[in-house]
Structures are given as structure tokens and as C-alpha cells.
């Protein structure tokens, strides 16, 4: 939606193509609708259809959205899932948000990649899909990459993607302060207000191998064994998926169990409110093994929360944090860093960190970088086709 707003501001936005898998269809269908003031074309299909049918549907959806425009469309994909079906006559850009299987496997192993991605079958499927998408980037003349992650950029370069097709962008991340606090989040406030000592917390969508939340649990146990009062809040996985939450609690010795709360993943508004409450005595912990970006720790830091992060080249967001807020991936290292920052004053550290990262990441930097990249892509295609593109 940040990209949509930037393009709207310069009158270069036609609409959004959404896709919906529907296994009982014989042919793709297209439904036009308005969502959140955005004109959308929803393409319903399934992957058992002939590739040409889906390619034609995407082409038709693009034409419908661009109807009345003097310029033909250029598509901006937020996933490489549909690149196999992209119409050959249209230029495109893509941002890869998820991890590349082969890059992860090269740093860890194929066995651990299967664990991280859910199974050998899922990992293999992802590998095939991503390899195909990279092939399109290498072979198509008017295919471009808008990358938020140097980690991904380095991998694409190793795969042979032309660096002239790649544009590095500042991610569109900023402080998420909201005005009203829904009643449902009072319990979240209590985690912070009632905390005796240090409040450590993290929030992820999935408690998977990538996130390495075990490390946070072990570091908190280490602090408690030293006699340091700690309260830990971990949020992740869906409400009805409690298996990994239960496994995390199994790591906690019985005598420390009352200091830990592991709950389902938080809605965004609740998370942003938690950031507000945690500025005085909270430390957000990102112990990830591998992150193609790391949006939540950056949001926490930009909201004035003292935030610590794994000191690893495989965690993209770490490069934005000063050395004093990074830790080597070991429980004792994280425990020592938490102790140091707590003694320094968590509220002051949060302000210092926010000021540092605000100089590196902002909506304005994203806007300027995105507009430059879009203009450059449009002009390159236009020079070869004597036109400009939405």
C-alpha cells in the first residue's frame, strides 16, 4: 500500500490485480471491485489450468485496469508466484519478500531448510518456483527487481541476474503510533505495567526455525538464574496452533514458569500499542537465524522501544542497528546485553536507537527511491518501445 500511495501521488497508478485459487473453475474469471478505495481486478484460477489461460487472464485484467489511460501498464509483483504466467508483452517489476530456499540452504543445510520451510516437499516446491522466477528475471528484457534486502540482492547477483535490472530501495517502515487503544488490548498493557524488573518481548507471525525464539527463552532463564527479575512475553502462531507455543514453555524450568507468557500472534494495532507501553521498561528481542528484512524489530526501534537483534549477515535488519544493540547468537550473550542496556536506562536507549534508525529508514527515503526506480524502468522500456508506462 505504500507503493500504491507513491504511484497515486504522481498519477501513475491504475489498480491492483489480486489472485484467488478456486479449484472448481474450468476457465479463469475476473471480477472488478473497489477495495479500500483501490480499483482491483481479482483473477480466480487454479494451477491445473493451461498456463496460456492464466497469462491471458492477467493480460486482460491489466487492460481493464488501464482502460482510458494513454499509457500501457507495467506490473509490480509482490511475489514471484505468478511470474511463470506473466504476459510476454508487458514489462514487470518484482519485490521478493520471503527467503530464497537455496540461499538459506547454502548457509545452513538442506535438512534445516526442510525444517524451516515446513517439509522437504514444501521446500522443493519453493525451490522450483523461485528458480523459475529467477530465470524470467535473467532472460526477459523488461524484467526488474525492486529489492528491500541486500541479502536477497546478493543472492540474485550470484544467480546471474543483471545488476542493471536491480534497484535497492529503503523499506517503507516507520513508527506505528495509533491514537485509540481498543478495550481488547488492556491485557497487553498489563504485561508491561505489572512487570517486575525487565520486560522482554518478541512478536512474530510464525514460531518457526527462522525466528529462533528458543534463544530468547534460554536467555531469559539465564537472567532469572542470576537473580534478575524478568517478565517475558512471546507472541506467535495462530490461535488454534498451540504446538510450538507449548514446546517453548517446556524449555522453562518449573520455578520460572510464572515469568513467561506465550500467546497467539498479535494484531498489528495491538502490537503497535504494546510498543507504546514498552518504551519505559521493555526490550524487544529479535533472535532470528535468518531474516530477509526484519520489519517488526525495525518498527519497534522506530517506535522508541529498545530493540536488540542477532548480529548476523543473514539478518538483514541488523545492519541498521549500532553494534551496542546486536548480540552473538548465544543465550549468555543476549543475557549480558540485556543486563547492560537495563543498567544504562532502557527508556534513554530507546530514544537513542530511534534517532539513529530514523536517519536511515523513512517513508520519504522509500518514496524517493521508489519513484526513481519506477521512472528509470519506465524510461528504459519506453526507449525501446517509444512509450511510457504505468
N, C-alpha and C positions, 0 to 999 in steps of 0.2 A: 504493500500500500504506500510505502514511502516513494517507491519508483513511480507509482501511478500519480502521486501528487506532483512530483517533479515534472513529469511529462504533461500533466494537465496545465501546469503554470505556464508552459511555453506552447500550449495548443498543439501538442504532438501526441495526444493520447486518443485512441479510437474506442477501446474497450478491452474486455478480458475474456479469454477463452478458458472455460472450466471443462474438466472431463469427468465422466461418471461411468463406471463399469456396470453394465447391465447384460447379464449372461443370456437372457431370453430373446434378445433382438436378432433379427436377420440382417438388417442394414443399420448403419449409424443414423442417429437422429440428432437434430439441432433444435434447441429451444432458446429463444431470445427472452431475456428478462432483465429487470433492473434490480441490482443488489447494492445496498448502501450507496446509492446514487451513482453506481458504476454500471454501464451497459455491459451485459455478459451474454455470451453465446455458450451454452452448455452442450457439449458433444457427448452423447451417450453411445457406448460401444462395448465390445469385448475383444480380447486379444486373439480370439479364434477367427475373427474376420480377416478377409484378404487385406493385405497392407494397403493396396491401392484405394480401397473403400475408405479407410480412415484418413489417408492422405487427402483424398478429395473432400472429405468432411471438414478437415482443418482448413483447407483452402477456401471452401465455401463459407465457413464461419468467419474467416479473415475478411473476405469480400463483404459479407453482411455488416460487419463492424465498421469497415472503412467506407461504406456506401456514402456517397456525397462528398468524399474527400478528393482533392485534386492529386493526392499522392498515394501510391500503393503502400501496403503495410509492411512493416518489419516486425517479426515476432520476438518476444523476450520470454524465454522459458525459465521457470523456477525449478525445473527438474529435467534430467536427461531422459526420462521415461519414454517420451514420445518423439525423440529425435529420429528414430527409425521411420517415422511416418510424416516427417516434415516435408511439405511441398517443395520440390526442387527449384521452383521459380521464385521463391521468396527468401530473402535474407533472414538470418536469425542471430540472436544473442542468447547466451545461457549463463546462469549462475548455478554452480554446484553447491548445494547447502550441506549435503551429507558426506560422510567419509568415503574415500575410494578404497575398495576392497584390497587391491594389490598393494597400495601404499601402506595400509595398515599391516597386511601380512608380511611385508618386507621388513618392518620394524619389530614385529612380534613373531608370529608364526601362522601357518595355515590353520593349525589346530585352535589357536587362540582366536583367530579371525572367525572360525565357525562358532565359537562360544560368544564372541562379541555380537555377531550378526544374527544369532539365534539358532543356527544349524548349518551343517555342510550344504544342504540343499539351498537354503536362502542365500548363503554366501556365494555359491556357484552361480545362482541366478543373477545376483547383483554384479558379479564379475563379468558375465556375458553382456549384460545390459550396458554397463559402464564402458566396456571395451568397444562396443558398437558405437556408443555416443562419441567416444574419442576419435574413432575412425571418421565419423562425419565431420568433426572439427578439423581433422587433418586434410581431408580430401575435398571438402566443399569450399568454393572460393569466397562465399559471403557468409561465413560462419564465425562468430566471435564469442569470446568469453569475458564476462564481467565478474571478476573474482574479488571476493571479500577476504580471501585467505591465501597468504603466501605459501602455506603448507600445501594447499591444492595446486597453486600455481607452479611450484617446483616439480610436483609430480607430473603435471601436464607437459611441462618442458621436457622432462625425461622421456615422456612418451612420444615426443616429436611434434607437438603442437607448435605452430609458428608463433614466436613471441609477439610478432606484429599483430596477431589476431587477439591478443590478450590485453585486458585493461584492468589494472588494480584499482579498486575502489575502497574508500573508507566505509566501513559498515554503518548503516543508519541506526545507530544506537544512542539513546540519550536518557537523561534522568526521567524516571516514571513516577512523578508525584501526582497524586489524584486528590481531588478536593473532598469528596464524600466517602465516608467509611461505612459500608453496609453492615447491618447488625450481625450478619453471619460471621464476621471476622473478629468479633470480640475475643473469641477463644485464642486466636492467633496473637492478639495483643498480650494476652495473659502469659504466654510463653516467655515474653520478654520482660514484662513488668514484674512478674513473680520470680524472675531468675535470681538465684543467689550466686554471685560470682560472675564467671564468664559465660556469655550466651554464644554458643557455636551453632551455626545452622547452614544448611545447604538445601537446594531445591532443584530437582531435575524432572524431566518428563519420564525417563525410564531409569530404573536402578540396575543398569547393565554393566558389562565388563568395562566399557569405555569410561564410565564415571568413577569407578574405583572408590566407592563410598566406604568400603571396608576400612580404608586408611583413616578416614575421619573417625570412625568408631574406635579404632585401635589407639589413635592419638588422644581421644577424649578419655579412654580408660587409663592411658599413661598419666594424664594430668590428674585424674581422680586418685590414682595410686600414690601420687606425690602429695596429696592432701589439698589440691587446688579445687575449690568448688566450681563445678561446670554443669551447665544445662545444655543438652543437645537436642536440636530439632532437625529431623531429616524428612523431607517430603519427596515422594516419587512413586510412580506406577499408578495405575487406575484403581478406583475404589474396590473393584471386585477381584483384583490381582494382588493378593497379600503374601504370596510365597516368598518373594525376595525381601519384603519388609520383615517377615518373621525370621529369615536367615540372618539378617543384620542384628536383630535383637539377641539371637543365640550366641553372638560373639561377646556379649556383655556379661561380665560376672554378676552373679545374683545381687551382691552387696551394692552394685552401682546401677541397678536396673531403673530405679526411680529417677535417675538423672537423664534418661533417654526417652524421647518421644519420636516414633516413626509413623508417619501419616501418609495418606494418598497425596498425589501431586496437587499443587495449589493452583487455583485460577489466577490469571495474571493480576487482576485487581487486588486480590488478597496478598499476593507476593509483593506487589509494589507498596502496599500498606505496611507489610512486615518490614520492608526496608526503612520506612519512615520511623517505625518504633525502635528499630535495632541500631540506630545511629549512635546512641549513647553508650551501650554496653555490648553490642553484638559484633561478631566476626563471621563474615560469610566465607565459607571454605569451598574451594574448587580443587578437589584432589584428583582430577581426571588423568587417565593414562594417555588419552588421545582426544583432541578436540580440533575440528576443522575451523572453528572460530572460538566459541565460548561466550555466548550472548549474555547469559544470566550473571556471571561474575562481573562483566563489564557494566551491566545495568546496576548491579549492586554498588559498585565503586562510584559510578556516576551519580548515584543517589546519596552519596555521603556515608556509605557503610564501609568500615574497614574490611577489606577483602584480601584473602591470601590465595595463592594459586600455585599449582605444580610448576617447578622450574624445569621445563622440558621444551625442546624444539618441536615436539609433537603436540603441544598445546598452544594453538595459535595466539590466544588472547594473552598469554604470558609475556609476550614481547612488549605489551603496553604497560606492564607493571614494573615499578622500580624494584631493584634487587631485594630491598628490605621486606617486600611483600611476597617473595617467592620462596618456596621450600623444596628441598630434595625429597623425592617420594619415599619417605620412611616415617613411621609413626613418631619416633623420637624427635625427628627434625621438625615436623609440624607442631608437636607439643612445645618444643623450645621456642619456635617462632611465636606461637600464641602467647606464651608467657612474656616474651619480650615486648610484644605490642601492647599487652594488657598493662604492663608496668609503665609504658610510655604514655598511656591515655588513649583509649580506643576512639573517643569522640574526636580528638585532635588528629589522630592518624587518618580517620575517615575523611576529614576535611582536606588534609594534605593530599591524600590519594585522589580525591575527586578533582582537585585543581590540576593535578598532573595529567590525568587522563582526559580532562576536558580540552586540554591543549592538543590532544592527538586525535580525538574522536568527537565528531559533532555532526548534526544534521546538515549544517552549512557545507562542511567538507564533503559529505556524501553528495549533496546537491550539485556542487561544482564539478566533482569528479564524474558523476553520472552524466551530466549534461555534456561534458567534454567527450566522454566515450561515445555517447549516442550520436553526437554531431559528427565525430570522426568516422564512425561506422556508416552513417548515412551518406556522408560525402564520398567515402571510398566506393560504396555501391553506386551512388549517383554518377560518379565519374565514368564508370563502365557502362551505365545504362541511361545516362543523361536525365536523371530524375533524382528526387529526394524522397526520403521515406519517413512514415510514421512508425 
